[in-house]
Amino acid sequence: MCTKLGYMAKDQYGQTYHNLQHPRKDLLERLGRKHAAKMYIENSKHEVKHVGYVIAGLWLNVYTVSEFK
């Protein structure tokens, strides 16, 4: 069983944001902003999935960080 350690985010320029416990709240605080729009993708099966946020012109994909065994 994997142990969830939190979240991380990566923007379109390759900048990473680590140690996020509440991704939206933590990213807004770090970037000094108050609004975030949700970002979605559509896969080949036409399923829409929430993958991150758009904050201050940055497209941030959010990932779950878990322990590797």
C-alpha positions in Angstrom: 0.0 0.0 0.0 1.3 3.5 -0.9 1.6 6.2 1.7 0.4 9.5 0.3 2.8 12.3 1.1 1.0 15.3 -0.3 1.0 17.0 -3.7 3.3 18.8 -6.0 2.7 21.0 -9.0 4.6 21.8 -12.2 4.0 24.8 -14.5 4.4 25.1 -18.3 7.9 26.4 -17.8 9.1 23.4 -15.7 9.1 25.2 -12.4 8.0 22.8 -9.6 6.2 23.6 -6.4 6.7 20.9 -3.6 5.2 20.1 -0.2 1.6 21.1 -1.0 -0.9 19.8 1.5 -3.9 21.7 0.0 -2.8 22.4 -3.6 -5.2 25.2 -4.6 -4.8 27.1 -1.3 -1.0 26.6 -1.0 -0.4 27.6 -4.7 -2.5 30.8 -4.3 -0.5 31.7 -1.2 2.9 31.1 -2.8 1.9 33.0 -5.9 0.3 35.9 -4.0 -3.0 35.5 -5.8 -6.7 35.1 -4.8 -8.3 33.4 -7.8 -7.6 30.0 -9.5 -9.4 28.5 -12.5 -9.6 24.8 -12.8 -7.7 23.2 -15.7 -9.1 20.1 -17.5 -8.0 17.7 -20.2 -9.9 15.4 -22.4 -8.5 12.0 -23.2 -9.0 9.8 -26.3 -12.2 8.3 -24.8 -13.7 11.9 -24.5 -13.5 11.7 -20.7 -12.9 15.1 -19.1 -10.5 15.1 -16.1 -9.5 17.9 -13.7 -5.7 18.1 -13.7 -4.7 21.4 -12.1 -5.2 25.1 -12.0 -4.5 28.3 -14.0 -3.2 30.9 -11.7 -1.7 34.3 -12.8 -1.1 33.0 -16.3 0.6 29.8 -15.1 -0.8 26.4 -16.1 -0.1 24.2 -13.1 -0.5 20.5 -13.3 -1.0 18.9 -9.9 0.4 15.5 -9.0 0.0 13.2 -6.0 3.2 12.4 -4.2 3.4 9.0 -2.7 6.1 6.8 -1.2 7.9 4.5 -3.6 8.6 1.0 -2.3 
